[in-house]
Amino acid sequence: MNQVKLIAMREFSQRTSSRAFKIATAITMLIALGYVVIPHVLSGKPKPETIALVGSVSKEIPAIFSQVAALSNTKVRFVSIPSISQARSQLTSGRVSVAYSPRVGLLVKTISSTDQAAIFAKEVSVDIGKFQALQKANLTPVQKKILLSPTNVRVAAVGSTLQVAPSTQKASIFELILTYILLSQYGAWVMLGVIEEKSTRVIEVLLSAVRPIELLVGKIIGVGLVALVHASLILVALIVGLSSIGSSPLQVLPNSLIVLAPLWLIVGGALYCTMFGAAGSMVTRIEDAQAVSFPIAVPMLVGYIAGLTAMSQTSSPSTIIKILSFVPGVSPFLDPVMVASGVMSIPLMLVSLAISLVTTYFLSKVAGKIYVASILKIGARVKLSAIKKSFSNEYI
């Protein structure tokens, strides 16, 4: 146990003092801070659209503008302009968004499918056209009011509709991306560290003092602690960002996500770092790392895509997503966001957690055997016969 502790402390000290860790941590903290602050700054308070009414305008026209604006959560304010020429001038300068004249109709600066003022003017033109048609029909005021204020028909869904709060969705997506980045980065660090020690023959010196399995466990624990420090600093950046915009993390972040995200990060980290360490022991050159790590990266990518898919669905998750939530290697990405969005119960999540823990235990035994069989072999990759032989090796 002392040897494992010393190896873990060595790994932790070496990684946290490296320039790569400092740069990666600083960048991800800035990203976390910007993820919270930038949307808040850009959204701000929308400026009201200025509507110019040219000449004598019926009192129903401003009401039509206001009614259409309310449907799109747009605020409008009205100014009176005596002439069309002044309206054109103010439209060109940007002081006015839309101008209306009974004689000319609606005026905008430019007509474009992406220009908000033009889109708004087209929507208003439909209602003004209806109003003018009603005037020509010689209807009574009560009839006009009924026709201009129709009651919307209720729309109901046949299946169950999933309603996730926007803050929960944003937090879940950020957690999913962060989990993928941390597990990929620190799993790769374990693998590259093993390859580096093997290629430089440092491993031969280390194994003269410790057993192979102690070296692997110590390396995984040390890198895992670095990952937790990294995640904690990102959480601090999120808290600072939320505080700067006047929000509380407990109010914005789902309680389940606050608890489950670190838990699944630890479980996923133990699983993937163990497999990456075993994969790294099978090769001697850095160039071969991608080939042996690809099978490990596949479930990570599947979990990431499945998590995004689950968050984008507006109804109950599909059968494939439900099955994947119990697959070890995929569940660390999928389960936290599914619980946060309310489509997975805590008991089912605990079943998935138990499956992942049992799988991690047995995979760690297999990975340890592979590590022992491969770590001192320089050159060609380890053969299956060597791995089979190491399963009976008491040196572990």
Buried (B, 14 or more C-beta within 10 A) or exposed (E): EEBBEBBBBBBBEBBBEEEEBEEBBEEBBEBBBEBBBEEBEEEEEEEEBBBBBBBEBBEBBBEBBBBBBEEEEBEBEBEEBEEBEBBBEBBEEEEBBBBBBBEEEBBBBEEEEEBEBBBBBBBBBEBBEEBBEBEEEEEEEEEBEEBBEEEEEEEEEEEEEBEBEEEBBBBBBBBBBBBBBBBBBBBBBBBBBBBEBBBEEEBEEBBEEBBBBBBBBBBBBBBBBBBBBBBEBBBEBBBBBBEEEEBEBEEBBBEBBBEBBBBBBBBBBBBBBBBBBBBBBBBBEEEBBEEBBEEBBEBBEBBBBBBBBBBEBEEEBEEEBBEBBBBBBBBBBBBBBBBBBBBBEEEBBEEBBEBBEEBBEEBBBBBBBBBBBBBBBEEEBBEEEBBEEBBEEEEB
